[in-house]
Amino acid sequence: MSYLKRMSIILSTLIIIGNTGCVPATPPQLNPQENFIIKNNENTLIKNDENAQSVNKMMEDLNSLQMQVELLEKAIAPSTPREAVTKWAEGFKTRNGALQFAVFSPELRDKLRPQWVWITGQSSPWVESYQIADEKQKSADAFEYIVKFNMATSESKNIYSAKVYVKHFGEKWFITEFEPT
């Protein structure tokens, strides 16, 4: 299940009390003088139309963003194992965690999601360039790559190497694991 789909589920069962923001969907202690919205999948109790419109707009925006992300992920899904590792390396170079995440297998996404960040790496050292140094076909639907990154700081240069495992899923190829070498 995608991250945005999970957020949609979380937001579809929420309670907003007054103008204080979200509160976990547990039985609330409601003051009849306060404005509130209780919304879940079965029913909706609404007091204060302004808050209801705000929640509905938030859900519409979330659904739109979810669709946008899913379509972008489909558009950039790698068709070859080399394309998968190249996109991952480009994401590493440009510190683009979204690009890296988009080429992860579903299992790797689930494993890394709790600690994943959308801007990866740091400003120093930075990646000047990378090259795929080795490619091994492990089976008809699995490859192993060694990627070398030329790293630099204002004072030095270094090489970082990673072993990247790519596997075939349906018509596309995704990263199943990566590790330093």
C-alpha positions as CSV (number, residue, x, y, z in Angstrom):
1,M,0.0,0.0,0.0
2,S,1.4,3.4,-1.0
3,Y,2.3,6.0,1.6
4,L,-0.3,8.4,0.3
5,K,-2.9,5.7,0.3
6,R,-2.1,5.1,4.0
7,M,-2.3,8.8,4.7
8,S,-5.7,8.8,3.0
9,I,-6.9,6.0,5.3
10,I,-5.6,7.8,8.3
11,L,-7.2,11.1,7.3
12,S,-10.5,9.4,6.4
13,T,-10.9,8.5,10.2
14,L,-10.1,11.7,12.0
15,I,-11.5,14.2,14.5
16,I,-11.0,17.9,14.3
17,I,-11.9,19.8,17.5
18,G,-12.3,23.5,17.2
19,N,-9.4,25.1,15.3
20,T,-6.7,23.2,17.3
21,G,-6.0,20.6,14.6
22,C,-6.1,16.8,14.4
23,V,-6.6,14.6,17.4
24,P,-6.4,10.8,17.4
25,A,-9.8,9.2,16.6
26,T,-10.5,8.1,20.1
27,P,-13.7,8.9,22.0
28,P,-13.4,12.6,22.6
29,Q,-14.6,14.7,25.5
30,L,-16.7,17.2,23.6
31,N,-17.8,20.6,24.9
32,P,-21.2,21.3,23.3
33,Q,-20.1,24.9,22.9
34,E,-17.1,24.0,20.7
35,N,-17.2,23.5,16.9
36,F,-16.2,20.0,15.9
37,I,-16.3,17.5,13.1
38,I,-16.3,13.7,13.6
39,K,-15.6,11.9,10.3
40,N,-15.0,8.3,9.6
41,N,-15.8,5.8,6.9
42,E,-19.4,5.0,8.0
43,N,-20.8,8.4,9.0
44,T,-20.1,12.0,9.6
45,L,-21.3,14.3,12.3
46,I,-20.6,17.9,11.5
47,K,-20.9,21.1,13.4
48,N,-19.5,24.2,11.7
49,D,-19.6,24.0,7.9
50,E,-16.3,25.9,7.6
51,N,-14.4,23.0,9.2
52,A,-16.3,20.5,7.1
53,Q,-15.3,22.3,3.9
54,S,-11.7,22.4,5.1
55,V,-11.7,18.6,5.7
56,N,-13.3,17.9,2.4
57,K,-10.8,20.1,0.6
58,M,-7.9,18.4,2.4
59,M,-9.2,14.9,1.3
60,E,-9.7,16.1,-2.3
61,D,-6.1,17.5,-2.3
62,L,-4.8,14.3,-0.8
63,N,-6.5,12.1,-3.4
64,S,-5.3,14.3,-6.2
65,L,-1.7,14.1,-4.9
66,Q,-2.0,10.4,-4.5
67,M,-3.0,10.0,-8.1
68,Q,-0.3,12.3,-9.3
69,V,2.4,10.4,-7.4
70,E,1.1,7.0,-8.6
71,L,1.1,8.2,-12.3
72,L,4.6,9.7,-12.0
73,E,5.9,6.4,-10.5
74,K,4.3,4.4,-13.3
75,A,5.8,6.8,-15.9
76,I,9.4,6.4,-14.5
77,A,9.2,2.7,-13.6
78,P,12.3,1.1,-15.1
79,S,11.9,-1.2,-18.1
80,T,15.4,-2.7,-17.8
81,P,17.6,-3.7,-14.8
82,R,20.2,-1.2,-15.9
83,E,17.6,1.6,-16.1
84,A,16.6,0.8,-12.5
85,V,20.1,1.0,-11.1
86,T,20.8,4.1,-13.2
87,K,17.7,5.9,-11.9
88,W,18.7,4.9,-8.3
89,A,22.2,6.2,-8.8
90,E,20.9,9.4,-10.3
91,G,18.6,9.9,-7.3
92,F,21.6,9.3,-5.0
93,K,23.7,11.8,-7.0
94,T,21.0,14.5,-7.0
95,R,19.9,13.7,-3.4
96,N,16.4,13.0,-4.7
97,G,14.9,10.5,-2.3
98,A,11.6,10.4,-4.2
99,L,13.4,9.2,-7.4
100,Q,15.3,6.5,-5.4
101,F,12.1,5.4,-3.6
102,A,10.2,5.2,-6.9
103,V,12.6,2.5,-8.2
104,F,12.4,0.4,-5.0
105,S,10.5,-2.9,-4.9
106,P,7.3,-2.9,-2.8
107,E,9.1,-4.9,-0.1
108,L,12.0,-2.5,0.1
109,R,9.6,0.4,0.2
110,D,7.8,-1.1,3.2
111,K,11.1,-1.8,5.0
112,L,12.6,1.7,4.4
113,R,9.4,3.9,4.6
114,P,9.5,4.5,8.4
115,Q,12.9,6.2,8.2
116,W,13.0,7.3,4.6
117,V,13.5,11.0,3.8
118,W,12.8,12.7,0.5
119,I,16.1,14.7,0.4
120,T,18.8,12.1,0.9
121,G,22.5,12.5,1.6
122,Q,24.1,15.7,2.7
123,S,25.7,18.8,1.2
124,S,29.2,17.5,1.8
125,P,30.5,15.2,0.6
126,W,28.6,15.5,-2.7
127,V,28.5,13.1,-5.7
128,E,30.4,14.5,-8.6
129,S,29.7,11.5,-10.9
130,Y,29.0,7.8,-10.8
131,Q,29.6,4.8,-13.0
132,I,28.2,1.3,-13.1
133,A,31.4,-0.7,-12.5
134,D,30.0,-4.2,-12.7
135,E,26.9,-6.1,-13.8
136,K,26.2,-9.7,-13.0
137,Q,23.1,-11.6,-14.1
138,K,22.2,-13.8,-11.1
139,S,19.1,-15.4,-12.7
140,A,16.6,-14.7,-15.5
141,D,14.9,-12.1,-13.3
142,A,17.7,-10.8,-11.1
143,F,20.8,-8.7,-11.5
144,E,23.6,-7.5,-9.2
145,Y,25.4,-4.2,-9.9
146,I,28.4,-2.4,-8.4
147,V,28.0,1.4,-8.6
148,K,31.0,3.6,-7.9
149,F,30.3,7.2,-6.8
150,N,33.0,9.8,-7.1
151,M,32.5,11.9,-3.9
152,A,34.0,15.3,-3.2
153,T,34.4,17.8,-0.4
154,S,36.0,21.2,-0.6
155,E,39.2,19.5,0.6
156,S,39.3,16.0,-0.8
157,K,37.9,13.4,-3.1
158,N,36.9,9.8,-2.4
159,I,35.1,6.8,-3.9
160,Y,32.0,5.2,-2.4
161,S,30.8,1.9,-3.8
162,A,27.5,0.2,-3.5
163,K,26.2,-3.2,-4.4
164,V,22.7,-2.9,-5.8
165,Y,20.3,-5.8,-6.4
166,V,17.6,-5.5,-9.1
167,K,14.7,-7.9,-9.7
168,H,12.0,-8.2,-12.3
169,F,8.4,-7.5,-11.2
170,G,5.8,-7.9,-13.9
171,E,7.0,-5.8,-16.8
172,K,9.3,-3.6,-14.7
173,W,12.5,-3.8,-12.8
174,F,13.0,-2.6,-9.2
175,I,15.8,-2.3,-6.6
176,T,15.3,-5.0,-3.9
177,E,18.4,-4.2,-1.8
178,F,21.5,-2.0,-1.7
179,E,24.5,-2.0,0.5
180,P,28.0,-0.5,0.8
181,T,30.8,-2.6,-0.6
